[in-house]
Structure formats: structure tokens, C-alpha cells
């Protein structure tokens, strides 16, 4: 059996099309082909029926990375919550808040922050508790007032 058969792959939701290249670059994983249902796979972004169908039909080891909107989407879909509790998968998320939200839905997730920038600060620089936190927003030119 060739060594490449043991290499993990990644399945990225179509809802994350804008992040696709960054995800491939940061994870250094090859994107899964449509027929690869037996390789160890990292699923990033579970937003719609097709994403969950790919996860359920998968026959290899499953790893799911949760981040933000896919968790809030899952909160409204009790069927998907039930499905996730019925299949064997290892779950990861970016923050303790997300970990707690997933826990409320019966999903045990390990913390695994993923940074999509070219700057890798020390862990202590990522978050500094504050009573008056600084918040920065980005906007397209001409839409700053929104």
C-alpha cells in the first residue's frame, strides 16, 4: 500500500470558499477528492446539508474543526446535533466559549486555536483580559459608518 494512502486530507465547506486557500496553506493538507471516503479527514465548516452528508458518509477517521458561525447554525438544528452525537468524530474549536457552546449540545471539543495571519504572536499576546477591551473592525472603503 503506498504511503500517500495514509496522509490525512481536508474537506472544506463551500460556505468557506473565501478561506479555502488560507486553510490549505495553514493546515498543509491536500483537499479531499469527491470519492475519498476512507482517508483520515479534517472537516472544516459544517453549515448545510451537504456538509453533514459528507461527514456521515465518511468511513475513515473524522476530525471536525468548529469556528464561529457553524456553531451558531448548529444551535438551531437539533437533528444535526443528534447526528453528531451518533457518529464517531474528534472535535476541535478555537476558544473556551465555543467549547462551552458545543458542550451544551453534547459535543466534547478540544481547544485548537487556528491563526490565519502571517503573524504568529506568543499565546500570551493573543488575549489580555480587560474591563475596557479594545475592539477593532475592518470595513470596505465607503462603508465605515455601517
C-alpha positions in Angstrom: 0.0 0.0 0.0 1.5 3.4 -1.0 2.4 5.8 1.8 0.1 8.6 0.4 -2.8 6.4 1.4 -2.1 7.2 5.0 -1.9 11.0 4.5 -4.9 12.9 6.1 -6.9 15.2 3.8 -9.2 18.2 4.4 -12.9 18.8 3.4 -13.8 22.5 3.4 -17.4 23.6 3.2 -18.4 25.6 0.2 -19.5 28.3 2.7 -15.8 28.9 3.4 -14.8 29.5 -0.2 -13.1 32.8 0.8 -10.9 30.9 3.4 -10.1 27.9 1.3 -6.6 28.9 0.2 -5.7 30.0 3.7 -6.9 26.7 5.2 -5.0 24.7 2.7 -1.9 26.8 3.3 -2.1 26.7 7.2 -3.0 23.0 7.5 -0.7 21.8 4.7 -3.3 19.2 3.9 -4.4 18.1 0.5 -8.1 18.8 -0.3 -10.1 15.5 -0.4 -11.4 14.2 -3.7 -15.1 13.6 -4.0 -14.6 9.8 -3.9 -12.2 9.7 -0.9 -14.4 8.4 1.9 -11.9 6.3 3.8 -8.9 8.6 4.4 -8.4 10.4 7.8 -10.2 13.7 7.2 -10.4 17.1 8.8 -13.8 18.6 8.2 -13.8 22.4 8.3 -17.2 24.2 8.3 -20.4 22.3 8.8 -23.1 24.7 7.6 -25.5 22.9 5.3 -27.0 19.5 4.5 -24.2 18.5 2.0 -21.5 19.2 4.7 -23.3 16.9 7.1 -23.9 14.3 4.5 -20.2 14.1 3.6 -19.4 13.7 7.3 -22.0 10.9 7.8 -21.0 9.0 4.7 -17.3 9.2 5.6 -15.8 5.8 6.5 -12.4 6.9 7.7 -11.3 8.8 10.9 -13.2 12.1 11.2 -11.9 15.3 12.8 -14.2 18.4 12.9 -12.9 21.9 13.3 -15.6 24.4 14.6 -15.2 28.1 14.5 -18.0 30.6 14.9 -21.0 30.7 12.6 -21.1 26.9 12.1 -21.7 26.6 15.9 -24.5 29.2 15.9 -26.0 27.4 12.9 -25.9 24.1 14.7 -27.7 25.5 17.7 -30.8 25.9 15.6 -30.7 22.3 14.1 -31.5 19.6 16.7 -31.3 16.9 14.0 -27.7 17.8 13.2 -26.9 17.8 16.9 -28.3 14.3 17.2 -26.4 13.1 14.2 -23.1 14.5 15.6 -23.7 12.6 18.9 -24.3 9.3 16.9 -21.1 9.3 14.8 -17.5 8.8 15.9 -15.6 12.0 15.4 -13.0 14.1 17.2 -14.0 17.7 17.6 -11.8 20.8 17.9 -12.7 24.5 18.4 -10.9 27.8 18.7 -12.0 29.1 22.1 -13.3 28.2 25.5 -16.6 30.0 24.7 -17.1 27.8 21.6 -16.1 24.7 23.6 -18.8 25.5 26.2 -21.4 26.1 23.5 -20.6 22.7 21.9 -20.7 21.1 25.3 -24.2 22.4 25.9 -25.2 20.5 22.7 -23.5 17.3 23.9 -20.3 17.6 21.8 -16.9 17.4 23.5 -14.4 19.5 21.7 -10.7 20.1 22.4 -9.2 23.6 22.1 -7.1 24.2 19.0 -6.7 27.9 18.0 -6.0 28.4 14.3 -4.4 31.7 13.3 -4.9 32.7 9.6 -2.5 35.6 9.6 1.2 35.6 8.7 2.0 37.0 12.2 2.3 34.3 15.0 2.2 36.1 18.4 3.0 34.3 21.6 0.0 32.8 23.3 0.1 35.5 26.0 -0.3 38.2 23.3 -3.4 36.7 21.8 -5.7 37.6 24.7 -5.3 40.1 27.5 -8.3 40.3 29.9 -9.6 43.9 30.4 -12.5 45.7 31.9 -12.3 48.1 28.9 -11.3 46.0 25.9 -10.2 47.5 22.6 -12.3 46.4 19.6 -11.1 46.9 16.1 -13.3 46.5 13.0 -12.4 46.4 9.3 -14.7 47.6 6.6 -14.7 48.3 2.9 -13.9 51.9 1.8 -17.1 54.0 2.0 -18.9 51.5 4.3 -17.2 52.5 7.6 -20.4 54.1 9.0 -22.4 50.8 8.8 
